Amino acid sequence: MKSRNAGGKATAVELQDTAVWIQGVATAVPRHEYSQEFAREFMKRVPLYGEKERRFIDRVYADTGIERRHSVIADYDRPPEQFEFFSRDESMLPEPSSSKRNDLYIGAAAELAEEAVTRLAEEQALDLGSITHLVTVSCTGFSAPGFDYHLVRALGLPASVFRQHIGFMGCYAAFPALRAAHSICLADKTARVLVVDVELCSLHFQFKPELDTIVANSLFADGAAAALISRDPSAGAGTDLPVPPGRRRYRIDGFSSRIIPGSADAMSWRLGDTAFDMRLSSYVPRLIQENIGDVVRTTMNAVSLDPETVAFWAIHPGGRAILDRVRQTLDLAEERLDASYRTLRDYGNMSSATIFFVLQRMRDDSRGGTVFAAAFGPGLTVESARLEKVVS
């Protein structure tokens, strides 16, 4: 078999042989679900907030485009005397310490990661004993050993599995994880890489009367996702089970990374005295609007693709303002970002796990075609990928 045609380009046979696929995606959310209206009224009761902050809460929560979110914290719909996470005082002060927040993270992250992987294994008829590499992602907590170790022990992954963790990169971290999995699969055609992303953002909600904090409280939520990455075109990935019907996969065709100039202070995420402090400037949507066109062109040029041929846009729903600015800049009808808007509506911003929710929802469409995926995070950094959705 010739690997190149007369023009020096890869043949269809070679492309098929080296193609790396997102074989499947599964997601999980905590069982505690709260409407955005409920969350707004809860936050307005915080004694540290004055009338100015309460008016701001009313305006911000109404403009998020979010209807409900999930959290590992059970206290929100309990009376103060039954609180387990917050202080059992009407003021809810003192706030939970960083160690208390992280202790809850350790157990809840392991549980939610296990649920997402179990769902993926069921949907893909996946033998978890065939996994060769495990890439985990999170920026909302720490432990050693981490939830990667828990997955090996609880789900029967091989003790020899190669583990890698991507931490503290924020909302765009799923892309470095996918890029790592892609590189592994290109280097080893037998590799089966499990990517598991868990973000428990609600653990870091704080009561400080600062506008950045209030905005972050209005957007973020908890969720987890698992994805199988491999070059193996078969579905069972180590089992004799049949190929799942109506299979929809994503071929990974290329990546791009971009730091937006003059944006270092626009978004940041650091360890504070009682939680992780989030800085989220109101200029973020404008910065994205000014740069997203160049980001799309750069990514498309890297894989010799015209943006006009993009069938699906998987944009990280960091907030409704961000989605609106992206749509306006690229001159897209609102329905072209339907998967992103609906993910924001139903789950909020789950940091790096969110893009997997968008890709999972996008599978509901029976069509195939080119996908442009992108997420924005601290830096301000834009990570993007060109995928091809294939329906079989």
C-alpha positions as a printed NumPy array, in Angstrom:
array([[  0.   ,   0.   ,   0.   ],
       [  1.394,   3.383,  -0.958],
       [  1.207,   5.84 ,   1.893],
       [  1.143,   8.974,  -0.275],
       [ -0.392,   9.89 ,  -3.59 ],
       [  1.395,  11.707,  -6.398],
       [  0.703,  15.099,  -4.815],
       [  2.291,  14.066,  -1.532],
       [ -1.015,  13.994,   0.36 ],
       [ -2.146,  11.119,   2.536],
       [ -4.376,   8.591,   0.798],
       [ -7.837,   7.699,   2.108],
       [ -6.493,   4.309,   3.169],
       [ -3.693,   5.9  ,   5.176],
       [ -6.023,   8.41 ,   6.777],
       [ -8.311,   5.593,   7.877],
       [ -5.382,   3.655,   9.301],
       [ -4.067,   6.584,  11.348],
       [ -7.403,   8.156,  12.313],
       [ -7.902,   8.744,  16.039],
       [-11.475,   8.701,  17.273],
       [-13.511,   9.902,  20.21 ],
       [-15.383,   6.612,  20.268],
       [-17.949,   7.669,  22.841],
       [-18.785,  10.183,  25.557],
       [-20.766,   9.704,  28.767],
       [-21.615,  12.259,  31.446],
       [-22.77 ,  12.345,  35.058],
       [-24.05 ,  15.041,  37.423],
       [-24.687,  15.075,  41.191],
       [-28.195,  14.177,  42.344],
       [-28.739,  17.565,  44.005],
       [-30.417,  19.79 ,  41.395],
       [-31.415,  23.413,  41.906],
       [-33.257,  25.856,  39.693],
       [-31.541,  29.134,  38.893],
       [-34.411,  30.972,  40.55 ],
       [-33.878,  28.96 ,  43.746],
       [-30.134,  29.678,  43.645],
       [-30.808,  33.395,  43.203],
       [-33.106,  33.573,  46.219],
       [-30.681,  31.545,  48.331],
       [-27.809,  33.905,  47.561],
       [-29.935,  36.987,  48.241],
       [-30.396,  35.752,  51.816],
       [-26.647,  35.919,  52.514],
       [-26.27 ,  38.52 ,  55.314],
       [-23.023,  39.934,  53.884],
       [-24.932,  41.303,  50.891],
       [-26.549,  44.707,  50.964],
       [-29.275,  46.104,  48.751],
       [-26.765,  46.942,  45.999],
       [-25.495,  43.357,  45.841],
       [-29.025,  41.927,  45.909],
       [-30.065,  44.067,  42.948],
       [-26.95 ,  42.918,  41.118],
       [-27.791,  39.27 ,  41.908],
       [-31.292,  39.73 ,  40.478],
       [-29.893,  41.141,  37.254],
       [-26.981,  38.719,  36.807],
       [-28.883,  35.508,  37.572],
       [-31.695,  36.486,  35.198],
       [-29.254,  37.07 ,  32.338],
       [-27.247,  33.83 ,  32.541],
       [-29.427,  31.707,  30.251],
       [-29.299,  28.996,  32.941],
       [-32.457,  27.276,  34.217],
       [-30.951,  24.66 ,  36.536],
       [-27.637,  23.431,  37.904],
       [-26.303,  20.487,  39.902],
       [-24.122,  20.503,  43.015],
       [-22.513,  17.975,  45.35 ],
       [-23.618,  20.254,  48.209],
       [-26.874,  19.067,  49.796],
       [-27.398,  22.041,  52.124],
       [-29.099,  24.453,  49.746],
       [-32.646,  23.178,  50.281],
       [-32.186,  22.402,  53.989],
       [-32.867,  24.597,  57.015],
       [-29.676,  25.944,  58.68 ],
       [-29.968,  23.579,  61.651],
       [-29.517,  20.652,  59.22 ],
       [-26.539,  22.058,  57.352],
       [-23.567,  19.732,  56.918],
       [-21.356,  21.854,  54.679],
       [-22.206,  25.422,  55.702],
       [-22.099,  26.74 ,  59.255],
       [-25.298,  25.988,  61.215],
       [-25.924,  29.654,  61.796],
       [-28.405,  31.949,  60.075],
       [-25.444,  33.939,  58.777],
       [-23.77 ,  30.743,  57.408],
       [-20.544,  32.156,  58.816],
       [-17.752,  31.299,  59.141],
       [-17.591,  29.931,  55.61 ],
       [-16.291,  26.381,  55.055],
       [-12.512,  26.141,  55.083],
       [-10.443,  25.153,  52.087],
       [ -9.717,  21.796,  53.725],
       [-13.422,  21.102,  54.303],
       [-14.2  ,  21.933,  50.687],
       [-11.37 ,  19.732,  49.455],
       [-12.389,  16.837,  51.717],
       [-15.828,  16.851,  50.097],
       [-14.164,  17.065,  46.684],
       [-12.091,  13.922,  47.285],
       [-15.06 ,  11.648,  47.916],
       [-17.531,  13.282,  45.523],
       [-15.078,  13.473,  42.602],
       [-14.293,   9.77 ,  42.879],
       [-17.987,   8.87 ,  43.023],
       [-18.976,  11.045,  40.06 ],
       [-15.994,   9.913,  37.961],
       [-16.913,   6.282,  38.584],
       [-20.509,   6.94 ,  37.503],
       [-19.416,   8.582,  34.244],
       [-16.966,   5.782,  33.383],
       [-19.518,   3.087,  34.209],
       [-22.016,   4.715,  31.851],
       [-19.404,   4.943,  29.121],
       [-18.512,   1.267,  29.533],
       [-22.167,   0.258,  29.288],
       [-22.879,   2.42 ,  26.241],
       [-19.729,   1.383,  24.359],
       [-19.711,  -2.287,  25.398],
       [-16.269,  -1.444,  26.76 ],
       [-14.058,  -3.895,  28.61 ],
       [-12.329,  -1.604,  31.106],
       [ -9.578,  -4.177,  31.441],
       [ -8.484,  -3.206,  27.916],
       [ -7.709,   0.422,  28.843],
       [ -4.017,   1.202,  28.367],
       [ -3.928,   4.879,  29.405],
       [ -5.962,   7.025,  31.8  ],
       [ -5.934,  10.822,  31.477],
       [ -7.79 ,  12.674,  34.221],
       [ -8.748,  16.351,  34.325],
       [ -9.809,  18.651,  37.169],
       [ -9.102,  22.116,  38.542],
       [-11.494,  22.154,  41.513],
       [ -9.707,  19.967,  44.036],
       [ -6.604,  17.953,  44.92 ],
       [ -5.65 ,  14.621,  46.419],
       [ -2.894,  12.065,  46.133],
       [ -3.725,   9.401,  45.266],
       [ -6.5  ,  10.997,  43.233],
       [ -9.699,   9.846,  41.601],
       [ -7.59 ,   8.232,  38.872],
       [ -6.326,   5.752,  41.47 ],
       [ -9.886,   5.216,  42.68 ],
       [-11.023,   4.335,  39.149],
       [ -8.279,   1.732,  38.784],
       [ -9.19 ,   0.086,  42.065],
       [-12.984,   0.36 ,  41.832],
       [-13.547,  -0.491,  38.163],
       [-10.891,  -3.063,  37.42 ],
       [ -8.63 ,  -1.04 ,  35.16 ],
       [ -5.261,  -2.749,  34.737],
       [ -2.796,  -2.037,  37.532],
       [ -0.301,  -1.318,  34.754],
       [ -2.412,   1.442,  33.17 ],
       [ -0.429,   4.607,  32.406],
       [ -1.938,   7.522,  34.326],
       [ -1.628,  11.242,  33.624],
       [ -3.405,  14.139,  35.348],
       [ -4.1  ,  17.576,  33.894],
       [ -4.869,  19.999,  36.701],
       [ -5.712,  23.625,  37.33 ],
       [ -6.01 ,  24.711,  33.693],
       [ -9.647,  25.794,  33.947],
       [-12.428,  25.626,  31.387],
       [-10.265,  24.702,  28.388],
       [ -8.478,  21.72 ,  30.009],
       [-10.46 ,  19.067,  28.106],
       [ -8.556,  20.032,  24.96 ],
       [ -5.054,  19.377,  26.338],
       [ -6.445,  16.058,  27.615],
       [ -7.782,  15.148,  24.173],
       [ -4.524,  16.298,  22.592],
       [ -2.547,  14.047,  24.954],
       [ -4.835,  11.11 ,  24.145],
       [ -4.505,  11.843,  20.424],
       [ -0.697,  11.845,  20.631],
       [ -0.697,   8.589,  22.589],
       [ -2.883,   6.893,  19.976],
       [ -0.754,   8.166,  17.081],
       [  2.323,   6.726,  18.775],
       [  0.662,   3.407,  19.656],
       [ -2.106,   2.121,  17.407],
       [ -3.191,  -0.384,  20.078],
       [ -3.71 ,   2.283,  22.755],
       [ -7.136,   2.728,  24.311],
       [ -7.182,   5.968,  26.262],
       [ -9.805,   6.782,  28.846],
       [-10.23 ,  10.527,  29.484],
       [-12.131,  11.377,  32.674],
       [-12.983,  14.977,  33.562],
       [-14.51 ,  15.979,  36.923],
       [-15.226,  19.537,  38.043],
       [-16.988,  20.394,  41.314],
       [-17.117,  24.16 ,  40.933],
       [-19.907,  24.722,  43.461],
       [-17.524,  23.78 ,  46.276],
       [-15.897,  27.178,  45.777],
       [-18.961,  29.4  ,  45.943],
       [-18.23 ,  32.196,  48.407],
       [-20.235,  34.933,  50.098],
       [-17.818,  37.809,  49.509],
       [-19.692,  40.944,  48.33 ],
       [-17.463,  41.295,  45.268],
       [-18.944,  41.452,  41.786],
       [-16.561,  38.855,  40.313],
       [-17.525,  36.406,  43.05 ],
       [-21.246,  37.002,  42.536],
       [-20.892,  36.46 ,  38.782],
       [-18.962,  33.211,  39.325],
       [-21.601,  32.019,  41.8  ],
       [-24.286,  32.615,  39.163],
       [-22.612,  30.502,  36.457],
       [-20.7  ,  27.526,  37.75 ],
       [-21.917,  24.019,  38.564],
       [-20.741,  20.423,  38.981],
       [-20.393,  17.618,  36.453],
       [-18.224,  14.815,  35.13 ],
       [-17.558,  13.202,  31.779],
       [-15.715,  10.193,  30.395],
       [-14.528,   9.601,  26.832],
       [-12.848,   6.711,  25.053],
       [-10.13 ,   7.648,  22.56 ],
       [ -8.541,   5.103,  20.215],
       [ -7.581,   4.249,  16.634],
       [ -9.513,   0.973,  16.802],
       [-12.531,   1.296,  14.476],
       [-14.361,  -1.521,  16.269],
       [-16.792,  -0.667,  19.038],
       [-16.47 ,  -3.296,  21.738],
       [-12.889,  -2.279,  22.526],
       [-11.816,  -5.639,  23.866],
       [-15.144,  -7.49 ,  24.073],
       [-17.034,  -9.779,  21.727],
       [-20.185,  -7.685,  22.062],
       [-21.81 ,  -6.271,  18.904],
       [-21.277,  -2.733,  17.645],
       [-23.813,  -0.399,  19.349],
       [-26.555,   0.575,  16.857],
       [-26.668,   4.102,  15.424],
       [-23.078,   4.767,  16.421],
       [-21.866,   8.355,  16.248],
       [-18.17 ,   9.08 ,  16.724],
       [-15.854,  12.037,  16.352],
       [-12.654,  11.761,  14.337],
       [ -9.952,  14.076,  15.67 ],
       [ -8.444,  16.057,  12.803],
       [ -6.422,  18.804,  14.476],
       [ -5.897,  21.196,  17.386],
       [ -5.025,  24.844,  17.871],
       [ -4.072,  26.909,  20.924],
       [ -4.096,  30.686,  21.258],
       [ -3.345,  33.157,  24.058],
       [ -5.309,  36.358,  23.572],
       [ -2.962,  39.363,  23.874],
       [ -3.43 ,  41.685,  26.844],
       [ -5.804,  39.328,  28.627],
       [ -3.741,  37.865,  31.469],
       [ -5.879,  39.506,  34.159],
       [ -9.255,  38.913,  32.487],
       [ -9.762,  35.441,  33.953],
       [ -7.874,  33.748,  36.775],
       [ -8.37 ,  30.986,  39.305],
       [ -6.219,  30.746,  42.42 ],
       [ -6.201,  29.326,  45.936],
       [ -7.703,  31.777,  48.443],
       [ -7.945,  31.679,  52.22 ],
       [-11.268,  29.81 ,  52.27 ],
       [-11.692,  28.548,  48.677],
       [-10.424,  28.977,  45.126],
       [-10.895,  32.599,  44.13 ],
       [-12.261,  33.22 ,  40.649],
       [-11.621,  36.422,  38.748],
       [-13.99 ,  36.812,  35.828],
       [-13.766,  40.198,  34.147],
       [-16.783,  41.649,  32.374],
       [-14.406,  42.219,  29.431],
       [-14.103,  38.469,  28.716],
       [-17.004,  38.344,  26.178],
       [-15.583,  41.351,  24.341],
       [-12.068,  39.863,  24.248],
       [-13.467,  36.622,  22.854],
       [-15.547,  38.512,  20.31 ],
       [-12.478,  40.402,  19.087],
       [-10.375,  37.245,  18.716],
       [-12.647,  34.301,  17.927],
       [-12.606,  35.014,  14.179],
       [ -8.816,  34.705,  14.03 ],
       [ -8.929,  31.591,  16.235],
       [-11.367,  29.882,  13.876],
       [ -9.326,  30.83 ,  10.806],
       [ -6.07 ,  29.652,  12.398],
       [ -7.54 ,  26.297,  13.35 ],
       [ -9.178,  25.78 ,   9.979],
       [ -6.015,  26.772,   8.081],
       [ -3.993,  24.26 ,  10.089],
       [ -6.119,  21.453,   8.652],
       [ -6.809,  23.061,   5.237],
       [-10.511,  23.587,   5.896],
       [-12.863,  26.422,   4.997],
       [-14.946,  27.649,   7.992],
       [-17.936,  27.805,   5.635],
       [-17.989,  24.009,   5.558],
       [-18.378,  23.627,   9.352],
       [-21.576,  21.705,  10.083],
       [-21.487,  21.873,  13.902],
       [-20.176,  24.451,  16.357],
       [-19.312,  23.051,  19.806],
       [-18.529,  26.192,  21.798],
       [-17.888,  26.047,  25.542],
       [-20.877,  27.784,  27.164],
       [-18.955,  29.882,  29.652],
       [-22.016,  32.148,  29.845],
       [-24.769,  33.405,  27.606],
       [-22.862,  36.611,  26.83 ],
       [-19.922,  34.576,  25.52 ],
       [-22.129,  32.417,  23.287],
       [-23.958,  35.496,  22.006],
       [-20.68 ,  37.258,  21.125],
       [-19.283,  34.195,  19.367],
       [-22.484,  33.778,  17.369],
       [-22.582,  37.432,  16.36 ],
       [-18.926,  37.543,  15.375],
       [-19.158,  34.409,  13.231],
       [-22.541,  35.493,  11.851],
       [-24.235,  32.269,  12.937],
       [-27.931,  31.689,  13.472],
       [-28.734,  30.911,  17.116],
       [-29.731,  27.334,  16.281],
       [-26.165,  26.656,  15.067],
       [-25.088,  26.878,  18.715],
       [-28.112,  25.002,  20.001],
       [-26.103,  22.263,  21.75 ],
       [-24.097,  24.893,  23.644],
       [-27.104,  27.005,  24.611],
       [-29.055,  23.955,  25.78 ],
       [-26.114,  22.634,  27.796],
       [-25.81 ,  26.017,  29.507],
       [-29.564,  26.062,  30.169],
       [-29.685,  22.579,  31.713],
       [-26.34 ,  22.381,  33.539],
       [-24.609,  25.763,  33.781],
       [-20.848,  26.108,  33.353],
       [-19.107,  22.963,  34.644],
       [-15.666,  24.269,  33.711],
       [-13.601,  21.835,  31.622],
       [-16.176,  19.017,  31.695],
       [-18.76 ,  21.15 ,  29.896],
       [-17.478,  20.665,  26.345],
       [-18.043,  16.919,  26.675],
       [-21.692,  17.612,  27.562],
       [-21.948,  19.72 ,  24.389],
       [-20.41 ,  16.96 ,  22.24 ],
       [-22.681,  14.364,  23.818],
       [-25.765,  16.474,  23.095],
       [-24.572,  17.098,  19.56 ],
       [-24.69 ,  13.348,  18.919],
       [-28.5  ,  13.562,  19.033],
       [-28.388,  15.093,  15.567],
       [-28.518,  12.287,  13.004],
       [-26.275,  14.146,  10.553],
       [-22.533,  13.846,  10.183],
       [-20.116,  16.621,   9.302],
       [-17.268,  18.832,  10.412],
       [-17.233,  20.114,  13.997],
       [-15.377,  23.165,  15.283],
       [-14.966,  22.882,  19.075],
       [-13.516,  25.563,  21.345],
       [-13.236,  26.525,  24.992],
       [-11.921,  29.584,  26.798],
       [-10.088,  29.726,  30.109],
       [ -7.56 ,  31.473,  32.336],
       [ -4.915,  33.354,  30.505],
       [ -7.09 ,  34.248,  28.514],
       [ -6.464,  31.074,  26.514],
       [ -8.548,  29.657,  23.683],
       [ -8.146,  25.951,  22.92 ],
       [ -9.869,  24.538,  19.856],
       [-10.145,  21.409,  17.753],
       [-11.404,  20.347,  14.374],
       [-13.426,  17.113,  14.573],
       [-15.419,  15.116,  12.065],
       [-18.685,  13.621,  13.271],
       [-19.221,  10.26 ,  11.592],
       [-22.548,   8.43 ,  11.749],
       [-22.652,   4.674,  11.144]])
